[in-house]
Amino acid sequence: MSAEEEENAAELKIPDEFLKAKCLMNCEVSLILEHKYEQLQQMADDPMNQMSQVFEKSLQYVKRFSRYKNPDAVRQVREYQLAEFELCVLGNLCPETVEEAIAMVPSIKVPIISIAALYTRGRAHDDEAIEKMLNDLSLIKKFE
Amino acid sequence: MFFLSEIEHTLMLPPHLLNRPLDEAIKEQLDLIFLDKVSLSLSLSLSLYFLHLLTYTLLADSYFLVKFRLVMFRPFVGEIITARLKESTVDGLRLSLGFFDDIYVPVPFLFSPNRNEPVPGHRNRVNWIWNYMDEDYSVDAEDEIMFKVHDVSYPPIPLEPKDVKPFAPMVVTALLHGGGDLGVKHLDCGEGSIV
């Protein structure tokens, strides 16, 4: 167990310095690294030389595990009202069912209740709200 | 998880770099200091991004105050990540993301029930086999393995090299069972397995 302060994604306790840093989904990192790769190609005759091994491997990884390929889709996913960390994990993993989503990011059960309460009349059912969000996220992917 | 951080750093440019375009010289020095290193609130830094959006100001002599953004990799306890198999021994599995491969799944954290079979011709290697719903699944190099981060540790730099393995500044201990959609994705059936 590390000597650092207790941090646990399940309860959304994240060390302070990361609250100021912005969380990125794999697809966003993919866009950033690809852009840099194109820049390197334009600037040098031999871009492979300039590119470090770690850059190459990370580009490979994020490309392989990106769920959304185009920047507009990425922007749409970002519009959901979730904590940055939660959004990025869901955006990376794209769970298909509500159970999967809650197992991956247990903290979403809490904010979903309040958002659903804002926009629905009568009793808010949190599972339904999560399901709707998952459907929306997969629709974004289908139509990108 | 990846993070974009804004960083302020006091950089000294060695004199022999001062007659080169400043942008380039500074970027190069920052690369040397931050790229592919575990530092700065304990993350692995990936690449420099947008140096010229921020600033550098000459402080004195060849010292500059540089502001830049950095893409960093920093796994969280509880986070779920997909990786590939790097090594399989009696101690468990070692997983890799390509750019980072100090991820270990000790035996108690493997899928269960399990058993292992030694690989002929390789002294330390074993094949780990998962018995799920009466079917045997073995883990091999093409599988994509989803794991949950159980712990991230930062061993202190050893004063003398202790053994043959290169020093790992950041080590992730991973969990393959315990709820949710973890396990090995088999390419042939294309389904994630629920443990």
Contacts between the chains, C-beta under 8 A, distances in Angstrom:
chain1	res1	chain2	res2	distance
A	1	B	151	6.1
A	1	B	153	7.8
A	2	B	151	6.5
A	2	B	152	6.0
A	2	B	153	4.9
A	2	B	154	6.7
A	4	B	42	7.4
A	7	B	76	6.6
A	7	B	77	5.8
A	8	B	77	5.3
A	8	B	78	5.3
A	9	B	76	4.6
A	9	B	77	6.2
A	9	B	78	3.1
A	9	B	79	5.3
A	9	B	149	7.9
A	10	B	78	4.7
A	14	B	76	7.2
A	15	B	41	7.2
A	17	B	5	7.8
A	17	B	41	4.6
A	18	B	3	6.3
A	18	B	41	7.6
A	18	B	74	7.3
A	20	B	5	7.5
A	20	B	6	7.6
A	21	B	3	4.2
A	21	B	4	6.3
A	21	B	5	4.1
A	21	B	6	7.7
A	21	B	72	7.5
A	22	B	3	6.6
A	22	B	4	4.5
A	22	B	5	7.8
A	23	B	1	6.1
A	23	B	2	7.3
A	23	B	3	6.0
A	24	B	1	7.8
A	24	B	2	4.2
A	24	B	3	6.4
A	24	B	4	5.6
A	24	B	71	7.0
A	25	B	2	7.6
A	26	B	2	7.1
A	28	B	2	7.6
A	29	B	2	4.7
A	29	B	46	7.8
A	29	B	71	6.2
A	32	B	47	7.9
A	32	B	49	5.9
A	32	B	71	6.3
A	33	B	46	7.8
A	33	B	47	6.5
A	33	B	71	7.7
A	36	B	47	6.3
A	36	B	49	7.0
A	52	B	31	7.9
A	52	B	35	6.4
A	52	B	36	6.6
A	54	B	35	6.9
A	54	B	36	4.2
A	54	B	46	6.7
A	54	B	47	8.0
A	54	B	99	5.0
A	55	B	46	7.1
A	55	B	47	5.4
A	57	B	97	7.9
A	57	B	98	3.8
A	57	B	99	3.9
A	58	B	46	5.2
A	58	B	47	7.3
A	58	B	73	7.6
A	58	B	98	7.0
A	58	B	99	4.2
A	60	B	98	5.6
A	61	B	97	5.4
A	61	B	98	4.7
A	61	B	99	6.1
A	62	B	2	7.8
A	65	B	82	5.8
A	85	B	1	6.9
A	85	B	76	7.5
A	88	B	1	6.0
A	88	B	2	7.8
A	89	B	1	7.3
A	89	B	79	6.6
A	89	B	80	6.8
A	93	B	80	6.1
A	93	B	181	7.9
A	95	B	181	6.8
A	100	B	180	6.7
A	100	B	181	4.9
A	103	B	179	5.5
A	103	B	180	3.1
A	103	B	181	6.4
A	104	B	80	5.4
A	104	B	180	5.8
A	104	B	181	6.8
